[in-house]
């Protein structure tokens, strides 16, 4: 009898459907856009899944949804609305995303106000372009599954893995080069190098086997994440990610690597 497919196996099988296409935005503009989404996400206290899904919706929709420069903020707001409807029990109206957050570099660049009707229209356009395929596996999805398989009990290690995962989400090169499952496995590997858990050696070996990737592949991607963390700590891209994970809420794990 064929073994029943677990959630990780299912995610791995369909993840190609949600891969990020290259060159839909310049590197710097995407960093600024994702920074804004992170800021709004923190201000409203949304679930982590919501952020990863919103960025994924932006990444998948922009290559096919033709918008002007000034409408990038509109796409980001609509993507966040869509993600909230799938992941949040309660959420503010779409118009609140532009009215209730502090001024950021992104809002200074894209300060055009939008009406509720414009946001609703963009939401429909995105949904139609994506064929209503919204719930796809993200880096967050794979992190949850792998950390569960790994049996993580160390809160610090868990938060560190999510820090690396979010750094990767915000980095254009990483998200286009590696699959979500590879990034998630490498984020845990990188976290283990920062916060050793010797007692979990066997469990990690089993989890590593489950990923389907070799140690060399994961180690290579993990090195990229560690370099990205060092760059971020020295004031390079991912400003909001570093600030978020420097807070005690996340055990200030951004200050560790």
Wavefront OBJ file of the C-alpha trace (Angstrom):
o trace
v 0.000 0.000 0.000
v 1.390 3.393 -0.959
v 2.452 5.499 2.010
v 0.173 8.464 2.657
v 1.721 11.795 1.685
v 2.363 14.118 4.630
v 1.907 17.886 4.564
v 5.591 18.554 3.835
v 5.498 16.151 0.895
v 2.379 17.840 -0.437
v 3.936 21.296 -0.113
v 7.128 20.118 -1.801
v 5.187 18.660 -4.710
v 3.266 21.864 -5.478
v 5.786 24.553 -4.499
v 6.865 25.173 -8.095
v 3.493 26.833 -8.628
v 4.509 29.645 -6.270
v 8.109 30.249 -7.342
v 9.106 33.891 -7.782
v 9.874 35.050 -11.315
v 12.915 37.196 -11.953
v 13.177 40.839 -12.919
v 9.671 42.085 -12.215
v 11.125 44.877 -10.038
v 14.549 46.298 -9.384
v 16.247 44.903 -6.289
v 16.058 48.168 -4.321
v 12.409 48.845 -5.103
v 11.401 45.356 -3.983
v 13.323 45.777 -0.708
v 11.514 49.062 -0.052
v 8.139 47.524 -0.921
v 8.654 44.507 1.360
v 9.949 46.803 4.117
v 6.641 48.643 3.961
v 4.657 45.402 4.175
v 6.706 44.348 7.205
v 6.043 47.716 8.873
v 2.278 47.461 8.307
v 2.327 43.831 9.416
v 4.025 44.790 12.702
v 1.780 47.805 13.309
v -1.376 45.734 12.994
v 0.001 42.695 14.810
v -0.876 40.237 12.059
v 0.122 36.571 12.059
v 3.471 35.606 10.538
v 1.714 33.575 7.841
v -0.003 36.742 6.627
v 3.266 38.518 5.881
v 4.820 35.641 3.937
v 1.626 35.122 1.953
v 1.248 38.837 1.167
v 4.802 39.032 -0.188
v 4.212 35.867 -2.191
v 1.050 37.360 -3.720
v 2.978 40.497 -4.676
v 5.777 38.434 -6.214
v 3.422 36.278 -8.254
v 1.069 39.032 -9.381
v 3.389 41.853 -10.445
v 4.873 40.014 -13.442
v 1.386 39.720 -14.966
v -0.506 42.706 -13.511
v 0.495 45.829 -15.431
v 0.659 48.828 -13.112
v 2.230 52.255 -13.100
v 5.028 53.213 -10.719
v 2.588 55.021 -8.433
v 0.356 51.936 -8.200
v 2.954 49.687 -6.564
v 1.613 50.688 -3.174
v -1.877 49.800 -4.384
v -0.692 46.301 -5.346
v 0.976 45.880 -1.931
v -2.176 46.957 -0.091
v -4.389 44.667 -2.161
v -1.992 41.734 -1.604
v -2.105 42.336 2.148
v -5.898 42.463 2.091
v -5.981 39.130 0.263
v -3.515 37.543 2.694
v -5.497 38.819 5.684
v -8.703 37.300 4.366
v -7.008 33.906 4.222
v -4.952 34.031 7.423
v -6.548 36.477 9.894
v -9.703 36.094 11.978
v -10.069 39.866 12.179
v -8.540 42.612 10.105
v -9.068 46.331 9.435
v -10.482 47.690 6.215
v -8.067 48.024 3.314
v -8.086 51.798 3.462
v -6.646 51.634 6.996
v -3.395 50.257 5.620
v -2.548 53.653 4.183
v -4.230 55.836 6.801
v -3.133 54.236 10.085
v 0.587 53.603 9.654
v 3.532 55.938 10.307
v 5.344 57.543 7.396
v 8.095 55.398 5.914
v 10.526 55.773 3.033
v 8.111 53.731 0.931
v 5.154 56.024 1.605
v 7.309 59.034 0.766
v 8.096 57.520 -2.645
v 4.590 56.232 -3.272
v 2.398 58.751 -1.497
v -0.549 58.689 -3.899
v -3.778 58.109 -1.930
v -6.160 55.389 -3.074
v -9.866 54.916 -2.476
v -11.513 51.787 -1.151
v -12.945 51.197 -4.633
v -9.464 51.307 -6.215
v -8.140 48.830 -3.661
v -11.107 46.503 -4.241
v -10.569 46.710 -8.000
v -6.865 45.825 -7.687
v -7.721 42.951 -5.358
v -10.067 41.487 -7.983
v -7.472 41.987 -10.723
v -4.817 40.124 -8.715
v -7.162 37.271 -7.841
v -8.167 36.841 -11.479
v -4.564 36.943 -12.706
v -3.564 34.288 -10.168
v -6.586 32.165 -11.005
v -7.606 32.420 -7.357
v -4.658 30.181 -6.423
v -3.728 31.998 -3.238
v -2.953 29.357 -0.633
v 0.409 28.104 -1.858
v 3.336 26.903 0.290
v 5.629 29.724 1.357
v 8.911 29.757 3.277
v 6.788 30.043 6.413
v 4.802 26.903 5.506
v 7.972 24.842 5.167
v 9.514 26.290 8.331
v 6.463 25.259 10.357
v 6.508 21.729 8.953
v 10.256 21.193 9.316
v 10.507 22.701 12.786
v 7.634 20.464 13.819
v 9.402 17.396 12.421
v 12.640 18.491 14.058
v 10.846 18.738 17.399
v 12.217 22.186 18.265
v 11.812 23.054 21.945
v 14.362 25.874 21.962
v 12.482 29.141 21.478
v 15.695 30.968 20.557
v 16.500 28.491 17.797
v 12.945 28.670 16.504
v 13.009 32.483 16.333
v 16.432 32.446 14.700
v 15.179 30.116 11.963
v 12.264 32.450 11.258
v 14.656 35.411 11.164
v 16.713 33.758 8.444
v 13.524 32.798 6.624
v 12.269 36.368 6.662
v 15.648 37.716 5.559
v 15.467 35.372 2.576
v 11.890 36.415 1.813
v 13.007 40.042 1.624
v 16.046 39.299 -0.554
v 15.294 39.192 -4.272
v 18.353 37.122 -5.208
v 17.657 34.432 -2.603
v 13.964 34.037 -3.423
v 14.613 33.716 -7.152
v 17.585 31.380 -6.779
v 16.209 28.943 -4.204
v 12.862 27.236 -3.607
v 10.865 27.928 -0.413
v 11.607 24.412 0.876
v 15.347 24.851 0.334
v 15.324 28.231 2.080
v 13.387 26.860 5.061
v 15.756 23.901 5.526
v 18.776 26.192 5.157
v 17.298 28.708 7.616
v 17.128 25.986 10.279
v 20.654 24.839 9.406
v 21.941 28.417 9.715
v 20.086 28.864 13.006
v 21.690 25.698 14.388
v 25.133 27.077 13.554
v 24.335 30.175 15.636
v 22.575 28.369 18.472
v 23.939 24.804 18.692
v 21.536 22.116 19.870
v 23.720 19.040 20.275
v 20.900 17.035 21.802
v 18.937 17.314 18.551
v 21.606 15.843 16.287
v 19.717 12.682 15.379
v 16.423 14.505 14.953
v 18.033 16.999 12.590
v 19.594 14.182 10.562
v 16.124 12.677 10.085
v 14.653 16.068 9.228
v 17.461 16.725 6.763
v 16.709 13.429 5.039
v 13.049 14.397 4.819
v 13.858 17.590 2.903
v 15.241 15.648 -0.051
v 18.271 17.945 -0.241
v 21.887 17.012 0.350
v 23.926 18.405 3.226
v 26.089 20.242 0.708
v 23.105 21.951 -0.940
v 21.659 23.114 2.368
v 25.038 24.199 3.736
v 25.634 26.322 0.633
v 22.284 28.106 0.931
v 22.768 28.501 4.706
v 26.072 30.294 4.079
v 24.223 32.725 1.828
v 21.726 33.411 4.608
v 24.499 33.960 7.149
v 26.219 36.428 4.793
v 22.904 38.202 4.311
v 22.472 38.463 8.083
v 25.930 40.021 8.447
v 25.223 42.521 5.680
v 21.900 43.424 7.290
v 23.532 43.943 10.685
v 25.878 46.458 9.047
v 23.049 48.581 7.656
v 22.564 46.971 4.266
v 19.086 45.935 2.958
v 16.306 44.422 5.073
v 16.167 47.292 7.556
v 12.737 46.412 8.921
v 13.563 42.730 9.301
v 16.639 43.534 11.349
v 14.735 46.003 13.529
v 11.890 43.551 14.059
v 14.115 40.669 15.141
v 16.321 42.914 17.275
v 13.360 43.362 19.612
v 12.944 41.277 22.758
v 9.677 39.918 21.357
v 11.837 37.778 19.092
v 14.612 37.330 21.690
v 16.727 39.845 19.756
v 18.025 37.029 17.568
v 19.130 39.486 14.851
v 21.927 40.574 17.182
v 23.345 37.042 17.500
v 24.836 36.082 14.070
l 1 2 3 4 5 6 7 8 9 10 11 12 13 14 15 16 17 18 19 20 21 22 23 24 25 26 27 28 29 30 31 32 33 34 35 36 37 38 39 40 41 42 43 44 45 46 47 48 49 50 51 52 53 54 55 56 57 58 59 60 61 62 63 64 65 66 67 68 69 70 71 72 73 74 75 76 77 78 79 80 81 82 83 84 85 86 87 88 89 90 91 92 93 94 95 96 97 98 99 100 101 102 103 104 105 106 107 108 109 110 111 112 113 114 115 116 117 118 119 120 121 122 123 124 125 126 127 128 129 130 131 132 133 134 135 136 137 138 139 140 141 142 143 144 145 146 147 148 149 150 151 152 153 154 155 156 157 158 159 160 161 162 163 164 165 166 167 168 169 170 171 172 173 174 175 176 177 178 179 180 181 182 183 184 185 186 187 188 189 190 191 192 193 194 195 196 197 198 199 200 201 202 203 204 205 206 207 208 209 210 211 212 213 214 215 216 217 218 219 220 221 222 223 224 225 226 227 228 229 230 231 232 233 234 235 236 237 238 239 240 241 242 243 244 245 246 247 248 249 250 251 252 253 254 255 256 257
